[in-house]
Amino acid sequence: MLKKTISKNALLYPFLMLSAMWGGYFLQLHGFFESCSGAIIPLVPEGMKGIFFSPLLHGNFEHLLGNSIPIAVLMFLLFQFYPEISKKIFFMGWILSGLLVWLLPPIDIMTGDSMYLCIIGASGIVYVLAFFLFFSGVFRWNVKFLTISLIVVLYYGSLVWGMLPEELFSKLNEPSRISWQSHLAGAVVGSIMAFLFRKTGEKKKKFIWQFPNYYNEKDDLLWQQYKENHPEDFMEMPQKKKDDIWEYLDEIRRKQ
């Protein structure tokens, strides 16, 4: 039963992504990708390689675990319900969100000072997937996809606050290590792709009652069965003989 209802890719691709993330963290623990190696460094040419590698790297175990669960859930929803475009959305979202993060000026929003940032983590992809799944359901206005949108809002609606610097909400003794730039870039890219791909993939189903004059007696199985079981109700009635006006001519004359 599960084989018929759950897509193979909906299980395979989340597993591969999680394996790559945990493998990347294992390499970090053993001295690989030290310092800013593999990270996105905005507007620094050497930091462009982070577009490809940064989602696989994390600052600590909590950071890795915090991204692993939503990555698994959102990738499952993407590959299960958008099989025709899932690979495009995932890989384009990965590259475009990373590129946008690299292009954003690394400026401290509170002081206006320029900073040297090293951005790692898969949270940008999390935002790509969450915003794509939400807005795709809205743009398509399809019951099934709207249900997915509601699930995303229910469990990940609070992600919207992550698109803003943490300093706006609380006073910190040191600069926040939460990459709001990745979150903002992922949200923008996911929303745009939801709009651009809104007509791609599974089409919106239109039920028969949504068409004007949809009723057809031949399609009504209950009516057809009734006609078969009660033929006497559909026998032709004896026709009344047509009146002949000339037969009432004398009667008409008398009334005048």
Secondary structure, 3 states (H helix, E strand, C coil): CHHHHCCHHHHHHHHHHHHHHHHHHHHHHCCCCCCCCCCECCCCHHHHHHHHHHHHCCCCHHHHHHHHHHHHHHHHHHHHHCCCCHHHHHHHHHHHHHHHHHHCCCECCCCCCECCCCECCCHHHHHHHHHHHHHHHHHHCCHHHHHHHHHHHHHHHHHHHHHCCHHHCCCCCCCCCCCHHHHHHHHHHHHHHHHHCCCCCCCCCCCHHHCCCCCCHHHCHHHHHHHHHCHHHHCCCCCCCCCCHHHHHHHHHHHC
